[in-house]
Amino acid sequence: MFSNYLIGLREGLEASLVVCILIAYLVKTGRRDALRPIWTGIGIAVAIAMGFGCVLEFGSQELTFAAQEALGGSLSVLAVGLVTWMVFWMRRTARHLKSELHGKLDQALAMGTGALVVTAFLAVGREGLETALFVWASVHAASDGTPRPLVGVALGLATAVLLGWLFYRGALKINLSKFFTWTGAMLVVVAAGVLAYGFHDLQEADWLPGLTNLAFDISGTIPPDSWYGTLLKGVLNFQPDPTVLQVTVWLLYLVPTLALFFAPVGFASGKGKVTVPDEQGSRPSQASQA
């Protein structure tokens, strides 16, 4: 449940910050007339993301077992790739996010209502589709027959919306650089588990060999149905009897990815600021960001 809460929180907060920047800029510049198309674009993006999630969930139920495992494994690998790219992208370019969005918004304002809708849709839609895909893959990997994974995602998204609103109102200040660094690192750990489980799905679909070649089996020490087994599976997608391929993939992804993520090479020094003014344009809130 914690891993899914983290996904909802991390992805949801990124989208919330984008919305805050768009809305605050329009309010600050006296263009409240442009708020409606912005909210329309945001609403369309959210609806499409939710629809995409529903298609993944209910569409896959009509497939055979082998097809379900092949689809689940393939989408898990794709989701990990997208999330890894997103984590590194945010790590390197987040400090330029506000100026980039302001530039796109100025261009959209000059072009008209339709351009505003498209700008808001693209700004939020990418986050929404990535979130839907990774949440589906993570819930699929951590599925234990209970609604806890989905509850975790919902709580994470709700927390992100609340934090975004507090940022906008100037009631909360947080070091976003550290927040995105450590949540990004934890998300990489979660992604490693999702990737390993995805490869296990591909083995069950008979796309990859080695399904019976186990690296170890500690089911007797950590029963999957025990509270601590359930906790480890929910947080780290831990499996007490992984195949050799799963362990190999997990290590080959996790170790170099974390090393590159924390390496200073390629990341400019210095800290930027994200400034989100309140509705009256006074007392802006500031948060440090990498």
Secondary structure in CASP SS format (residue, H / E / C, confidence):
PFRMAT SS
TARGET T0000
AUTHOR 0000-0000-0000
METHOD secondary structure of the structure
MODEL  1
M C 1.00
F H 1.00
S H 1.00
N H 1.00
Y H 1.00
L H 1.00
I H 1.00
G H 1.00
L H 1.00
R H 1.00
E H 1.00
G H 1.00
L H 1.00
E H 1.00
A H 1.00
S H 1.00
L H 1.00
V H 1.00
V H 1.00
C H 1.00
I H 1.00
L H 1.00
I H 1.00
A H 1.00
Y H 1.00
L H 1.00
V H 1.00
K H 1.00
T C 1.00
G C 1.00
R C 1.00
R H 1.00
D H 1.00
A H 1.00
L H 1.00
R H 1.00
P H 1.00
I H 1.00
W H 1.00
T H 1.00
G H 1.00
I H 1.00
G H 1.00
I H 1.00
A H 1.00
V H 1.00
A H 1.00
I H 1.00
A H 1.00
M H 1.00
G H 1.00
F H 1.00
G H 1.00
C H 1.00
V H 1.00
L H 1.00
E H 1.00
F H 1.00
G H 1.00
S H 1.00
Q C 1.00
E C 1.00
L C 1.00
T C 1.00
F H 1.00
A H 1.00
A H 1.00
Q H 1.00
E H 1.00
A H 1.00
L H 1.00
G H 1.00
G H 1.00
S H 1.00
L H 1.00
S H 1.00
V H 1.00
L H 1.00
A H 1.00
V H 1.00
G H 1.00
L H 1.00
V H 1.00
T H 1.00
W H 1.00
M H 1.00
V H 1.00
F H 1.00
W H 1.00
M H 1.00
R H 1.00
R H 1.00
T H 1.00
A H 1.00
R H 1.00
H H 1.00
L H 1.00
K H 1.00
S H 1.00
E H 1.00
L H 1.00
H H 1.00
G H 1.00
K H 1.00
L H 1.00
D H 1.00
Q H 1.00
A H 1.00
L H 1.00
A H 1.00
M H 1.00
G C 1.00
T H 1.00
G H 1.00
A H 1.00
L H 1.00
V H 1.00
V H 1.00
T H 1.00
A H 1.00
F H 1.00
L H 1.00
A H 1.00
V H 1.00
G H 1.00
R H 1.00
E H 1.00
G H 1.00
L H 1.00
E H 1.00
T H 1.00
A H 1.00
L H 1.00
F H 1.00
V H 1.00
W H 1.00
A H 1.00
S H 1.00
V H 1.00
H H 1.00
A H 1.00
A H 1.00
S C 1.00
D C 1.00
G C 1.00
T C 1.00
P C 1.00
R H 1.00
P H 1.00
L H 1.00
V H 1.00
G H 1.00
V H 1.00
A H 1.00
L H 1.00
G H 1.00
L H 1.00
A H 1.00
T H 1.00
A H 1.00
V H 1.00
L H 1.00
L H 1.00
G H 1.00
W H 1.00
L H 1.00
F H 1.00
Y H 1.00
R H 1.00
G C 1.00
A C 1.00
L C 1.00
K C 1.00
I C 1.00
N C 1.00
L H 1.00
S H 1.00
K H 1.00
F H 1.00
F H 1.00
T H 1.00
W H 1.00
T H 1.00
G H 1.00
A H 1.00
M H 1.00
L H 1.00
V H 1.00
V H 1.00
V H 1.00
A H 1.00
A H 1.00
G H 1.00
V H 1.00
L H 1.00
A H 1.00
Y H 1.00
G H 1.00
F H 1.00
H H 1.00
D H 1.00
L H 1.00
Q H 1.00
E H 1.00
A C 1.00
D C 1.00
W C 1.00
L C 1.00
P C 1.00
G C 1.00
L C 1.00
T C 1.00
N C 1.00
L E 1.00
A C 1.00
F C 1.00
D C 1.00
I C 1.00
S C 1.00
G C 1.00
T C 1.00
I C 1.00
P C 1.00
P C 1.00
D C 1.00
S C 1.00
W H 1.00
Y H 1.00
G H 1.00
T H 1.00
L H 1.00
L H 1.00
K H 1.00
G H 1.00
V H 1.00
L H 1.00
N C 1.00
F C 1.00
Q C 1.00
P C 1.00
D C 1.00
P C 1.00
T E 1.00
V H 1.00
L H 1.00
Q H 1.00
V H 1.00
T H 1.00
V H 1.00
W H 1.00
L H 1.00
L H 1.00
Y H 1.00
L H 1.00
V H 1.00
P H 1.00
T H 1.00
L H 1.00
A H 1.00
L H 1.00
F H 1.00
F H 1.00
A C 1.00
P C 1.00
V C 1.00
G C 1.00
F C 1.00
A C 1.00
S C 1.00
G C 1.00
K C 1.00
G E 1.00
K E 1.00
V E 1.00
T E 1.00
V E 1.00
P C 1.00
D C 1.00
E C 1.00
Q C 1.00
G C 1.00
S C 1.00
R C 1.00
P C 1.00
S E 1.00
Q E 1.00
A E 1.00
S E 1.00
Q E 1.00
A C 1.00
END
